[in-house]
Every structure is written in structure tokens, then in C-alpha cells.
Amino acid sequence: MFRQLALVLAAAASTIVSAQTTPVMEEKLYLEFQAQALQSPLLQPGVFTPFQQKLHVDAIWDLAHEGQVEALAGLEDNRTSHYTLAERLRIGLLRLRMRVTRSLDERLVHEVMAQLLTPEADQRIVYLIAADERLLRRAGHDDLIAQAKAHREAFSAVVNETAPPAALPANLVSSLFTYSPDLQNWRDGSYSRAVKMYMFCRVDRRYPCLFAMRNVRGQPVRNRDGSLWTQPSLGSSKHGFPSHQRNGNTPEGILTMDSVMPSADQRQTFGQYRRVILNFVPASRNEQVLKALLPPSSQQESWWRPSVTARDIGRNFLRIHGTGHRNEDPSTPFYPFLQTLGCIAQRENTYDGQTYRDQRRLLDTVMGALELAPTFENEPKVKGILYLINIDDKPEPVTPADLAQRGIR
């Protein structure tokens, strides 16, 4: 395992440029970190780049939240003292979450406070403190919280998500669906032949959302009878976390759909079909790159900002996928869906005599909307812009009738 991990790290180092890598390499390295942490948590210090440090903490964070707290040994101070301040803060927060310690290390607190006292503090550190404000307050770190609140805009970006608007105006929702952004000039035209996917949700994400789509010509995708093509989906965290936390709900806002994973290699977890890769829109000054995808009615609104906060706090591995697991509880609001660790879920398996293959249907529909034959060979060409928006707070699944009421037919 140590030799295997070393080879993966060497390969990652050769492909990472300015902390960037492909989703395939990123996921492979993450899984190697998890496997290594379970076999033996001892890691040689001083070998990881900031990108690898984050991925290492991500891997152990997820193991700990799945009940394998022993993996935390891989984050001991003598192995992570060289990690970035943000990652060391995450390690401290994880220890608090898992009740390994009752408070943050004094040296860490001192460094974080010094960072917060600078005029332009690391925004991610402010986000991390805001996201775990309640936990830090219980641990007696009111001073850190108070200083983080001095950076009001960044702190509020997280806190405001807990109080979303009850409903958005119908004309705002309909204008989002009908708006055609200039994709010829967006990101060098790489999305000029992309579909536009829309995921309409409730504020309470335990209730299923609803997909709709427009094709490469900007036309609504329709069924053979002329009705609007729609498909249920779910963007709900099994932990109940908000989207600014790791493994929280799929964040509201804009994501890009960028191909599929090479194979359906984890069928029990992700289902029998390849999963769609989702990415955040890259950061830009005043989010002008993201705003270029929005109609004027949405540009000054805040509904899309959770995806920006989730991006900046460091969320990753968002996908659209099915599952090999079954929901055995018909009383759940999302039945027959299963909640995920932040990905968009599709129905799979057989329930009450009906067999669901929604991921297969989604892939085929996207390829058709791209004017491609629905074949396995064309799945890597899947490309699109995904708009995810909470339309109101009704305690029920979103239906085509909800869209029709907003002029989307």
C-alpha cells in the first residue's frame, strides 16, 4: 500500500498544475488516502502539496463521519504540522466534532486569531468558523467567532444560508428557464454546444426536486407527446448538513456538467451507470464569470450564492448518480430516493413493481439534447450548465404543475 500510494502521489504531482487536477485523478488519490488511513494511519510528513493536504483531510474527514474515527490518527500534529492553516483548522474542527478534544489547540487558536486580525483574512478560514459557529461556541472559542464576524460579508455568506427566502417570484424562476446566455464567449466558447439543465427544488431538500432541460438550440426538451420533459431528482444530504458544509445538501446555484466518470466501478454506491461530473464555476472578480450565465433578474439576487460559498469553502466530488442500495422506508419524504453525501441522486432499483433507471434515462436525454446518438461512446461528451434553484418551502415534491404555475411548460 505504501508503494502504491507513493506511485499515485508521484503521478498526481506530475499532473497537478497550480493545484488543479482531473476529477478522475482527484478521486483516485482520495480513495488511496482512505485505504491507507484504514490500513495504517502513519504518513511521512513533508511530502504533500496544499492540494494533497486538503484531499488527505477530506478523506479522513469522511471516514470519521462514517464512524471510522480511528482514521484520525493519520492527522496527528507531528504528521500535519506543515499543513496550511486552513487545513489545520479543519483538523481541529474535526477533532471537536468527533469529541476527541474539547477545545482547539492553543497554538492553532493563536495562529487563526492572527490571521483574522489581518485586513484581508483568508476567506476560507472565516467560512470554516462561520460553518461551525455553534461547535466553536460550545468549545469556548467565542473570541474566534467574534473576530471572524468582523469580516461581515464572508461570515454572512454562510450564516444567511440558514434563513433562505420562503419563495422566489414566479417571473424570476421563469426568466431563468427562458434566458439564453452567450455561451460563444463564455469560457472561450467551450460550452457553446452545451445543454442547460434546471433542477427546481424545495427549501427542505428531503422532498424530491424536478429536472427540466433545454437543448443545444435553446429549445425546451419535450416528450414525444409534446409535454415538457421532466425527471425527479434529489439533492439532499443524509447527514442533514447545509450546503456550505462538507457532505451537505447539493448547493443552490450554478454548476457545470463536464463528462462522466470513466466507468461505473462502484455500483453498490453509485449505481449501474456512469456518473456525471459536476464542477463549480471558477471564481472571478465580483463573480462576473458566473453572472454571465444569469438573466438580469437574478444577477443581483442571492439565491445562487450558496454554490459560490460551497466552492470557496472547498467542497468537491459533486456528481449525478444512481445507487445500488435500496430505500426500505416508504415513510421517508424522498422515497424511493436515497440521500447522498451531497451529490444529486437518481432513482434506481425496483419498487412496488416499477423499475427505475433514471440515470440511464438522464444520460440518454442529455445526449439527445446535444444531438448525439445515445451510446456509451458518446457519454464522455456530456456537457452542460446546471441551474439549481429552491423555488419555495412547500413540504412536498416539486411537480410539473409547479413549473406550469411559473410559466414553464
Phi, psi and omega in degrees: 000319181297318179295319180297316179296320180298320179293319178296318179297320179296319178294319179297319181298327182283340182256343182279122176234119183054045177062031177244146177203173180280154177302327181293311179296319181299314181292322179297316180294320177302314180293325176296319178298319179295314180299318180294320181295327180281328180282313178199118186284358183285121178238147176284125180287159172083015183247349188261137171285166176306322177299314181291326177300312180299316181295324177296315178294319177305312184298314182285326175306311182292320177299316181297319180288343175265012174098000182259067186294337181299338179295342179300340179301334179288352180249021179299152187304322183290349178253346185234014183296337180270359182292159179297160181299319180299318180289324177292327174294318177300319178298317178297318178295322178296319178297323176294315180300319182274003178060032174283326176228163180259346180205165178286153177300139184300321179294322178295316179302317180299315181293318179296317179298318178299321178294318181293335181281350176283149183303321180241075182294156176305115184300324181296323178294320176298316178301314182298320179292317180296320182295329181243035182304313183296318179297315181292326178293320177296329180276000176086022182257048179300330182294320177295317181297315181299318181288325177295325180292344175295337176265073195301316185297313180292317180297318182291332180302327178275310186298322184295338180294337181282354179226066182288160178297148182294324182203150176258147179303141182300324182290331176292317180294316181292323180293329177296319182288325185269347184288138178243099178291158179279091182279348177295327183253004181266121180052051175061027175075010183292345178247021183295334174240070181232152174278164172242116181256142180234132179237107183263124188233169168265161175300317175279103188286359175291343179265134184302144175270185180218127175277146162220168188208150169238142187276186184295342178267003179084006182269142175300137177283131185235159174281172182299331180275005178092351179286157181295131174290128174221160177207131178296153177205172182219133178237051191243133178280134178291342176272349182077014182283148172289167190289344178278358176253149177302137181067022177274185178305152174301127188291140174291141179137217184238132175231161174252147177257116190231078175075194181231162173293152188302327183210161173272072192268354179230068192294328180295321181276315190248003176090180189269000180239157182295143184267144182278134180275129177248139178229157175280152172291130183303150178293149176206166180300123181056023179056037182294329178296315179291317183297336178296344179266358186252145171290159180307327183294341182255344189297327180263003177276175182244359187300330185272353186292334176304327178291329177290314179297316179298320177298311186287337178277347172107021178292153182205182176061032175281135183216168165248124184204163173267205180200149173270349178282165180240147171268110183264010183240094181296348181278349180291143182298339185258003181306136003267019175292165168237139176290159185236194173261029176121349178282170175271122185267146173242151178285142177211164180084181183250129179228129177051040177083358180249129180262129181254132173226054189296327179294321176298315180296319180296311180301316181295321181292319178297315179298320176297320179291337175273002182063040176243151173293139182283075183240161177300322182293334182269351181302321178297345180274001178302128182207136181189174173249128181250122175256120179244122186221134174276117186272330178191188184244028177294141180273063181199160179298151174284137183235166175303330179296324177298321179290320179299323177297340180254018175080013181254104184229000000 
